[in-house]
Amino acid sequence: MKKLFIRLAVALAIILVGSGALLYRPELSPAELEARYADDASRFLDLGERRIHYKDEGSGPALLLIHGTGSSLHTWDGWVAELREDFRIVRLDLPGFGLTGPEPDHDYSPERRVEAMVALLDHLGVQRCSVAGNSLGGYLAWQLTVRHPDRVDAQVLIDAAGYPQQRPGMTVMDLGRVPILRGVLSRLTPRFLIAAAVRESYGDPSLVAPALIDRYYELLRRQGNRRAMLTGLNAERPPDHDKIRTINQPTLVMWGTEDRLISVELAERFHGDLPSSELLVYPDIGHVPMEEIPERSARDARAFLLRALEPEEPVDDQSKKPL
């Protein structure tokens, strides 16, 4: 299977190079994209040469939302609409994605991205929060919890990265890891590939609207974002999954059975390794439940978080029963 994929990748590279004049799409300027995809809730945090796009909405206990590879804070729109009455929701475009754009030194390590999130929380005066993340964002969510356990109350891991896996087949995202294609994709990145990548993230591809593909495609073409994503994909390190067992915060593990990017089998592994976790699996749903079934998944997250954040009843040490 892997050899066949490589042959197909080589063939695709030849086709793309040969069709370069027709398929070439220039990068888009930050100003152009901000006019299109920023709104009244958008804010920008300046960190020296770095500029973080974020939104801070709603009221209640703080909840930090972290998107996955190739995505943006817009992936959480459905959750924000559902949860803003119960939570103060902070979300950001991770460095290298969305309107935030690339890192000046091209460092996309987990440490750097966690540091950016902590800087944002500090800027907003958020000392403690719950955190929810999808895919790469799920990985960064539990990395934040491991590195700053005193700042995280609870976490929701949605089809999260964290364990090594062997997929039965290759995905569109894997094209970015093929050396012969990296230079080509950093310049051409045809829309049909982005459309295929978005559709393979859904259990029901018919739910993917053209406007959704346009958003993913155009934000990827922000100056520096294509190179940033390819750099990040090819700088991935073996996950330090042994640290997952050290997390004591209440955790909800959410997963779609039709996830083609990170197998649902790993949901059970998270659930087994996390000392205080619940598992919720959605039949027929893909890699991004917060997009595919936003209302349902948000309601499930709300119920879990409100339980997790309830103050513990005082206990009589002698009887070990609530007072």
Summary of the structure (lengths in Angstrom):
residues: 323
radius of gyration: 20.0
end to end distance: 61.6
largest distance: 78.6
contacts: 1064
relative contact order: 0.15
helix: 46%
strand: 17%
